[in-house]
C-alpha cells in the first residue's frame, strides 16, 4: 500500500500518475466520470472517498488552514468525552527508605461533538473529460481549501453552536454558559484579564514591547499547553510590529523577529487575510491548549442535474469537527491602537437551512401628482 506523506500538489508527476492508477482511486474517479453522462435524476449517489485519499484531503485542509497545525488535533468517532490533565504537582523529597507521598493529580473532561463543515462546488464538465490527475487535483484542492478557511475562523471566532467554540468567543464570555459540564475545568471570567486594549500607536522600541510583553503575560503556559505559541494578525499589523521593532538596537530585536516570529516575545506570527481581523489586533497564545476533534471519514455526493444546462457537475464535500479551548487562560486578545478588540466575526450564511424571509411592499401617494411611493420592509 502506498503511504501518502505529502500533499497532492507536491507530488512529482510520476507519483501523481501512480496514485490515480491505484485500483481504489481509479474506480472512484471512474464512478464520478460515469455519473456525468447520466441524464436521469441521481439520488443518494454518495461516493465514499477511498481511504488512501483522506491523508491528501487532510493535508490540503492543513495547507489552507494556518492554525490547524498549531493546535492540538485528535481523531475521534461519535460524541465523546476527552479526559484532560490539570497542573502536574511537584514530587516530594524525603529519606531514601521513607514512605512515598501520594501526588494529587487532577483530571477533568470536555465534551466533543461533531459539527459538519460542508458545501458544494461546480466543476466544468470539460475538466471531467480530462485526465485523472487533473480531476483528482481539482477536487482535493477545492474541498481542502474550503474546509481549511472555515476551520481557521472557527478556531478563533466559532460560536460554539453548530460549530467549534472559538478562542475569542470564550474569552469574551462574562458568565458561565448554560449546560456547562460539571466535570469540565472550572469556568472563569477572562474578559477583563485576557482581553486588552493598549494605547501604543505612537510608541516604538522598548516602550512598545515592554507594554506588549506585560499584556501577553496573561496567557498562561500550563504544563499541558506549553508549546505551539502563536500570534494571529493581519498583514498590516504584522508590518507595523516589525517597524516598531526597528527602533530597538539591532542585535537584540531583529534577531528575535526573523523567520516569522514575534520580535522579543517569540512565537509564530500567523497572517490571516481570509478573516477580517481589525488592524493592530492580535489573538494568540499556546496552541496546544486548544483541542480540535477531527472525525473520521469524508464523503462526496455527485450530480449533474441541477447544473445540467450550465454543462457543470456539482460535487458536495463533507467533513466534521468540533473544538474548544481546554485552557482558555492560555490565550489573549490585544489591540494596541486604543480600540476595543473584536471578539466576533461573520460566518458564511447557512442559506440552505434558513427559511426565506417575507418582503412587504406598501404603496402611498407621493408628494407630487401622479407619484407613488413604494416602501419595502423585511429586507434584513
Secondary structure, 3 states (H helix, E strand, C coil): CCCCCCCHHHCCHHHHHHHHCCHHHHHHHHHHHHHHCCCCCCCCCEEECCHHHHHHHHHHHHHHCCCHHHCEEEEECCCEEEEEECCCCCCCCCCCCCCCCCCCCCEEEEEECCEEEEEEEEEEHHHHCCCHHHHHHHHHHHHHHHHHHHHHHHHHHCECCCCCECHHHHHHCCCCCCCCCCCCCCCCCCCCCCEEECECCCCCHHHHHHHHHHHHCCCCCCHHHCCCEEEEECHHHHHHHHHHHCCCCHHHHHHHCCCCECCCCCCEEEECCCCCCCCCEEEEEEHHHEEEEEECCCEEEEECCCCHHHCEEEEEEEEEEEEEECCHHHEEEEECECCCCCCCCCCCCCHHHCCCCCCEEEEEECCCCCCEEEEEECCC
